[in-house]
């Protein structure tokens, strides 16, 4: 090995325990999508008001 070549093989047991990043759960995604849809509806209601047919 020369200089910066410092590679080490990771054991499969340790490899299974490695996690990375911040995962967004399904529920977080659903909540964010619901908020976006709600805000889009409010904006559409303000910009394009229509009377109810009731």
Secondary structure as UniProt FT lines:
FT   TURN            3..4
FT   HELIX           12..17
FT   HELIX           26..47
//
